[in-house]
Structure formats: structure tokens, C-alpha cells
Amino acid sequence: MELQSKHQWRSQYEASKQSDRLVVIYYTAAWCGPCKFIEPYVKDFAAMYTDVQFIKIDVDWLPEAAKAFDLIDVLPTFVLVKRGKEIDRVVGAKKDELQMKTEKRRN
């Protein structure tokens, strides 16, 4: 799911606080080469892990969403969240690490 408004972001973030479901927030930008590389893998993971919610945020469109979690200064960055709290992070286009951490944290 790609979020494109502040309202969508706030709504999804508030909903995540009420759920034990793993949320993977994918911070990206249209100009980011490594983001384009990993995008197909993120889509595959979202299809594979239907119990996990994947949220895509373009930091140029929603800079306030990037400020929700400290130090989003490298793209792509994946923040793994449960109950509104960061529980893990993957910095860079590291598909194997993203898959491993998603597997580990989804239960």
C-alpha cells in the first residue's frame, strides 16, 4: 500500500498502534536507484507474507512520515513496527536481510 497523504499516514500509523500485526514501512523516493532495484522484491514479499502489512512512503511526498522514526537518512530504509513501536530496521537495498527480519518478526 502506497500512502500519498498526511491523513492516510496518520490513519495507518494510529491503526498500527492497536494491532499486533507486523507493519513494514518502506521509505523510498522516485529518484532513488537502489529503491527501484528492491521494489520488485518488496512486492513479492508483500504477496508472500499476507499477514504483514507493507506500507510504501515516498519521503519527498510525505516528509513528516519520515520524521516519525529517527534517522531516515539513507534510502531505502525499512522500519519494522508492531503496536506503533519500531522493533527492527533494514537500511539499504538488502533484500535478504529484509526477508530474514520480516520472517523473524512477523510472529
N, C-alpha and C positions, 0 to 999 in steps of 0.2 A: 504494500500500500504506500503510495507516494502522497505525502502531505504537502499542501500548497498554500495553506493559510494559517494565521496565528490561532484562529478558532479551532481548526482541525487539530493542530498540535496540542493546544491546551486540553481539548476534549480527550484525545487519545492518552495523553500523559496522566490526566486525572483518573481515567478508567484503569490504567495500568497499576495505579496505587491500590486498587480494590481487588486485584487478581493475583493469583499465584502463577499465572501463565508467564512464561519467558517472553520478553519483548526484546528483539534485536533492532536497535536503532542504527541505521546505515547513513552516516553523514558523507555527502558527496557534493560534487559540483560539475556542471556541464563541461567545463574546460579541463577537468582532471583526467589525464590519461590512464593512470592506474585504476581509477574508478570505472572507466569504460572496460578495462580488462576484466575486472572481477564481477561486473554486473551480471553476465550470464550465469555465473556460479551462484550468486545471491538468489537469482530467480529459481535456479534448480533447488537450492536449499529450502526456499520458501515452499516449493511444491512437495519436497521430501518430508519436511518437518511441519506438518499441518497443525500440530499442537503448539507451535511457536508463531508469534506474530512478528513479521518483518516490516519495519517502517522505514521508508526512504525519505531523507530530508536533504534538499539542496541548500547548502549553507548560504548561498547568495540570495535565495528567495526567503529563507527563514533564519536570519542570523540569530534571533532571540532563542530559537530552539537549540542552536549550537552552544549557547551560553548556559543551558540547563545543566550541563555536565562540564566540569572544568577541563581546560586544556585540550580543546578540539582544535589543534593547530596543524595536524597532518591529515591529509585525505588520501584514501578513505579511512574513516575511523568507524568502528562498530562498537557500540556500547550495549552491553547485555544488562537488562533491567528486570527485576522482579519486585513487585509491590512498590514501584516508583523509585527504587534504590538501585544504583549501579552495583552489579555483582562481579562484572568482568569487563574486559575491553580487548579489542584487537586493533592495533594501529598499523595501517598499510594494507596492501592488497595481498593478504596472506590467507588464501582460501583454505588450506589445510588446517591452519590454526583456528580459523573461524568455524570450520566444521567440527573440529575437536571440542572447542569450547561450547558450541551450541549443543552438541551431544551430551556433554558433561553437565551442563547447567539446566537442561530442559526439564528434568525430573525433580 
